[in-house]
């Protein structure tokens, strides 16, 4: 009797130890409930408008928006999914590299990583193991997630989780929250990253969606943020096939615009010092 | 007697000293020759590495080993197209605006190839649409457009992650609008017979003759087949 109890207890604990030894990547995913969001979350700017044109055409747009109020604001469904509570740490990624040496800096092809790849793993920098893993390319981040049967979150999923403050699910209209985010974005560079799980925990129990590092998403190349362009119409016809535009609302959310602008400047090989990631998984 | 012994000892001492000196000198010489050999090594190493002129400093797209299905339902990897100049892009058949434009731009490029007597080329078009553009559908499209299947190959994958990966490799932005349509940028990439990118356009408002020009340029520096 005692033996069977202790055996069962042992199995339970060993499972925890096992998942711990996999450096916490598989266990403890948080379930995010399904919901509905504004389509502008995944397409904050219509490619036909730059920031400058947006402000000058505001009066025209307002008239049009009032006319077709129901039509212009599209909504998108978010299916329930699971996400890692914290960004992948240096310790976790190092473990992955040991088991998958083809992703080490000396073995990686230039097709999958640029010169800055893994630059923060250099011993001289002495960055703590619990800091978020950064300077990883999109391909490497994906490979990490795939290795544990997971994937990168989509932009929609990431923004959905990122919209939550400590108390409410959609804090995109909460000025204090937006102000905090912009303050974080304004902080100067430092190699001394705070450890994961140190900035703030949101309503779902997910840590540091803002304020620690930027994060990779699966479809980072799915938004079209054109730069300064005055001859807009011809340029766009030739550059983009845009059958429809999922956009309209929320141009006041400058923080989200910054994220979109940042993402649209990335390439798959980009290994940026403050760009990390976390993984997601279907239910 | 003692004096002689002393002399002998002295001689021996000097002998020993001389031996030590000689050994020292020999050792120094030995070390110097080894060092000189190291100096020569870079020359040898260089000579061995840069023999093949065709090996460029860039990477080959064919390092990617994802699997695709052609319009004939053949399963292959992109490296299957090694040996020809390849123009690769992405479309979807349900596309009303830019995709027919893509086809016509490629046909323009083909016309120019014929004028410049370039024969060793292929056109690859991968689809964004994992749901609708299955191989049978792509085959219909190819026949509808009157395209030569010896030159044109359409590629399908059921996995969105594979399609997304190719778009990232080629630097093509795209968004699934969920209603069967896709927003996407217009990019055409030219690969040499080894899969290295030698030219790329990201909008169609450009001189398409450059494709033939870049092939001619590449031919003149390498020994590739025209």
HADDOCK unambig.tbl for C-alpha pairs under 7 A between the chains (distance, minus, plus):
assign (segid A and resid 110 and name CA) (segid B and resid 59 and name CA) 6.33 0.50 0.50
assign (segid A and resid 111 and name CA) (segid B and resid 59 and name CA) 5.99 0.50 0.50
assign (segid A and resid 221 and name CA) (segid B and resid 173 and name CA) 4.82 0.50 0.50
assign (segid A and resid 221 and name CA) (segid B and resid 174 and name CA) 6.47 0.50 0.50
assign (segid A and resid 222 and name CA) (segid B and resid 173 and name CA) 5.34 0.50 0.50
assign (segid A and resid 222 and name CA) (segid B and resid 174 and name CA) 4.72 0.50 0.50
assign (segid A and resid 222 and name CA) (segid B and resid 175 and name CA) 4.59 0.50 0.50
assign (segid A and resid 223 and name CA) (segid B and resid 175 and name CA) 6.85 0.50 0.50
assign (segid A and resid 238 and name CA) (segid B and resid 203 and name CA) 5.34 0.50 0.50
assign (segid A and resid 238 and name CA) (segid B and resid 204 and name CA) 5.25 0.50 0.50
assign (segid A and resid 238 and name CA) (segid B and resid 205 and name CA) 6.02 0.50 0.50
assign (segid A and resid 239 and name CA) (segid B and resid 185 and name CA) 5.49 0.50 0.50
assign (segid A and resid 239 and name CA) (segid B and resid 186 and name CA) 5.27 0.50 0.50
assign (segid A and resid 239 and name CA) (segid B and resid 202 and name CA) 6.55 0.50 0.50
assign (segid A and resid 239 and name CA) (segid B and resid 203 and name CA) 4.54 0.50 0.50
assign (segid A and resid 239 and name CA) (segid B and resid 204 and name CA) 6.79 0.50 0.50
assign (segid A and resid 240 and name CA) (segid B and resid 183 and name CA) 7.00 0.50 0.50
assign (segid A and resid 240 and name CA) (segid B and resid 184 and name CA) 5.62 0.50 0.50
assign (segid A and resid 240 and name CA) (segid B and resid 185 and name CA) 4.36 0.50 0.50
assign (segid A and resid 240 and name CA) (segid B and resid 186 and name CA) 5.87 0.50 0.50
assign (segid A and resid 241 and name CA) (segid B and resid 97 and name CA) 6.56 0.50 0.50
assign (segid A and resid 241 and name CA) (segid B and resid 98 and name CA) 5.26 0.50 0.50
assign (segid A and resid 241 and name CA) (segid B and resid 183 and name CA) 5.43 0.50 0.50
assign (segid A and resid 241 and name CA) (segid B and resid 184 and name CA) 5.31 0.50 0.50
assign (segid A and resid 241 and name CA) (segid B and resid 185 and name CA) 6.20 0.50 0.50
assign (segid A and resid 242 and name CA) (segid B and resid 183 and name CA) 4.69 0.50 0.50
assign (segid A and resid 242 and name CA) (segid B and resid 184 and name CA) 6.80 0.50 0.50
assign (segid A and resid 243 and name CA) (segid B and resid 181 and name CA) 6.68 0.50 0.50
assign (segid A and resid 243 and name CA) (segid B and resid 183 and name CA) 6.39 0.50 0.50
assign (segid A and resid 268 and name CA) (segid B and resid 168 and name CA) 5.78 0.50 0.50
assign (segid A and resid 268 and name CA) (segid B and resid 169 and name CA) 6.94 0.50 0.50
